[in-house]
Amino acid sequence: MKKKLGDIPDTNFETKPVGWYHVVIREAKVKVSDNTDNPYASLQMAILEGEYKKQRIFKNFTLIEKCLTFIKPFLMAIGYTKNDSVEIDSAGLLCLDPEEWLGKQLMVHLKHRVYEGEKKEEVDAYKGVEEEIYEQRKSSAEDVSDDGEEIPF
């Protein structure tokens, strides 16, 4: 069997614009880094609305104690609270099960960076969906205020 190369779709993903995207976690697996032997969570998130609906956003988190600062905003966005704890084993590995995150919705912010001469997207912030709804409602309320009074938000 032969297949024309022109009939095979390109694997180059279109770089999405900088901004906030409403996503759902569709795939979450623990993998091990070839370079460091550290475990990491490999996430695939699907965009739920807008022009880029159904397209994917990818993110990895190294699951070690010194990376907890970088994982915390993500965990807070998917529903963890400041009163929740993360177990850390004696080797300094985080005892998190990314499969528990499947189906969780959140807002992710994409920025652009240049890697090996190409523009790439990178997740640089997270917030819960409830936070986004609150901000939209607050903004909408400010838009309809025409009497100069402050709106209590």
SULJOHU-V415091 format. One record per helix or strand of 3 or more residues. SS is the DSSP state (2 for helix, 1 for strand). FROM is the first residue (numbers start at 1). LEN is the number of residues. If there is no record, write none. Layout:
# SULJOHU-V415091
[[SS/FROM/LEN] [SS/FROM/LEN]]
This chain:
# SULJOHU-V415091
[[2/5/3] [1/19/14] [1/39/9] [1/56/7] [2/65/13] [2/98/4] [1/105/11] [1/118/10] [2/129/16]]
